[in-house]
Amino acid sequence: MDHETRAADRVTTAVVMADGVATRYRRCGAGPTVVVLGAELVVDALARSYRVIRPAVPPHLSDTIAGERARWLSGVFDGIGIDVAVVVTTPILADAVALFAEGAPDRVKGVILAAGDPADLPAAVARLFG
């Protein structure tokens, strides 16, 4: 097994307070940071080249307005200490990610809507990190 594969296989789980909400997250891989929201199937493909953070979106946030979800996402970034990241999201959270990115453009390198083949994502992320 090479170094990249071993780093991708190491998964840690922790809890962070994000906008007053205890939020469990998984971290795996190494390299520039990619935050994955809701798109579980893309984690393995990305963790070979990137540090992947996948917070569990609290169930009550799925029914809230985008601004509340954006504040929660800001709290995730702050609580974990993420300076800048690419965010991969599902359509249900895209509005909140867009609001967060608009309010903190220096922290969001780009946003990718998770659709299609997960194997295509590493190349898309690489273009954003340029």
C-alpha positions as CSV (number, residue, x, y, z in Angstrom):
1,M,0.0,0.0,0.0
2,D,1.4,3.4,-0.9
3,H,1.3,6.5,1.3
4,E,-1.8,8.0,-0.4
5,T,-3.8,4.8,0.1
6,R,-2.9,4.6,3.7
7,A,-3.9,8.2,4.4
8,A,-7.2,7.7,2.6
9,D,-7.9,4.7,4.8
10,R,-7.4,6.5,8.1
11,V,-10.7,7.8,9.2
12,T,-11.2,9.8,12.4
13,T,-14.5,10.9,13.9
14,A,-15.0,13.9,16.2
15,V,-17.6,16.4,17.3
16,V,-17.5,20.2,16.8
17,M,-19.8,22.9,18.1
18,A,-21.2,24.6,15.0
19,D,-23.5,27.6,15.5
20,G,-24.5,26.1,18.9
21,V,-25.2,22.6,17.4
22,A,-23.0,19.6,18.4
23,T,-22.0,18.2,15.0
24,R,-20.3,14.9,14.4
25,Y,-17.8,14.8,11.5
26,R,-15.5,12.4,9.8
27,R,-12.1,13.3,8.6
28,C,-9.9,11.2,6.2
29,G,-7.2,11.7,3.6
30,A,-4.4,14.3,3.4
31,G,-3.8,17.4,1.3
32,P,-5.9,20.5,0.6
33,T,-9.3,20.4,2.3
34,V,-12.6,19.4,0.7
35,V,-15.8,19.6,2.8
36,V,-18.4,17.1,1.7
37,L,-22.0,17.7,2.6
38,G,-24.4,14.8,2.2
39,A,-22.6,13.1,-0.7
40,E,-21.2,10.1,1.1
41,L,-20.4,8.2,-2.1
42,V,-17.7,10.7,-3.1
43,V,-15.6,10.5,0.0
44,D,-13.4,7.6,-1.0
45,A,-12.6,9.0,-4.4
46,L,-11.6,12.3,-2.9
47,A,-9.7,11.0,0.2
48,R,-6.9,9.6,-2.1
49,S,-5.7,13.1,-2.8
50,Y,-7.4,15.5,-0.4
51,R,-8.2,15.9,3.3
52,V,-11.9,15.2,3.4
53,I,-14.2,16.6,6.1
54,R,-17.7,15.2,6.1
55,P,-19.9,16.8,8.8
56,A,-23.2,15.1,9.5
57,V,-25.9,17.6,8.8
58,P,-28.1,17.8,11.8
59,P,-31.6,16.5,10.9
60,H,-33.4,19.7,12.1
61,L,-31.4,21.8,9.6
62,S,-32.9,20.1,6.6
63,D,-36.1,22.0,7.3
64,T,-34.6,25.4,8.0
65,I,-34.0,28.4,5.9
66,A,-30.7,28.6,3.9
67,G,-29.3,31.3,6.2
68,E,-29.5,29.1,9.2
69,R,-27.7,26.3,7.4
70,A,-25.1,28.8,6.1
71,R,-24.4,29.9,9.7
72,W,-24.1,26.3,10.7
73,L,-21.6,25.6,7.9
74,S,-19.6,28.7,9.0
75,G,-19.5,27.2,12.5
76,V,-18.2,23.9,11.1
77,F,-15.4,25.8,9.3
78,D,-14.6,27.8,12.4
79,G,-14.9,24.9,14.9
80,I,-12.6,22.6,12.9
81,G,-10.2,25.3,11.9
82,I,-10.7,25.2,8.1
83,D,-9.2,28.3,6.5
84,V,-10.1,27.4,2.9
85,A,-11.8,24.5,1.2
86,V,-13.6,23.3,-1.8
87,V,-17.2,22.3,-0.9
88,V,-18.9,19.4,-2.5
89,T,-22.7,19.4,-1.8
90,T,-26.0,17.8,-2.7
91,P,-28.8,20.0,-4.2
92,I,-30.6,20.2,-0.9
93,L,-27.8,22.1,0.7
94,A,-26.6,24.1,-2.4
95,D,-28.5,27.3,-1.4
96,A,-26.8,27.3,2.0
97,V,-23.4,26.7,0.6
98,A,-23.9,29.5,-1.9
99,L,-24.8,31.9,0.9
100,F,-21.8,30.8,2.9
101,A,-19.5,31.2,-0.1
102,E,-20.9,34.6,-0.9
103,G,-20.3,35.8,2.7
104,A,-16.9,34.2,3.0
105,P,-15.3,34.1,-0.5
106,D,-11.8,33.9,0.9
107,R,-12.8,30.6,2.6
108,V,-14.5,28.8,-0.3
109,K,-12.2,27.9,-3.2
110,G,-15.2,26.6,-5.1
111,V,-18.4,24.7,-4.9
112,I,-19.2,21.4,-6.7
113,L,-22.7,20.0,-7.0
114,A,-22.3,16.2,-6.4
115,A,-23.8,14.5,-9.5
116,G,-22.5,11.9,-11.9
117,D,-19.6,9.6,-11.5
118,P,-17.7,10.1,-8.1
119,A,-14.5,9.2,-10.0
120,D,-14.7,12.5,-11.9
121,L,-14.6,14.6,-8.8
122,P,-10.9,14.6,-8.0
123,A,-10.1,16.2,-11.3
124,A,-12.8,18.8,-10.8
125,V,-11.4,19.6,-7.3
126,A,-7.9,19.8,-8.7
127,R,-9.0,22.5,-11.2
128,L,-10.5,24.6,-8.4
129,F,-7.3,24.3,-6.3
130,G,-5.4,25.2,-9.5
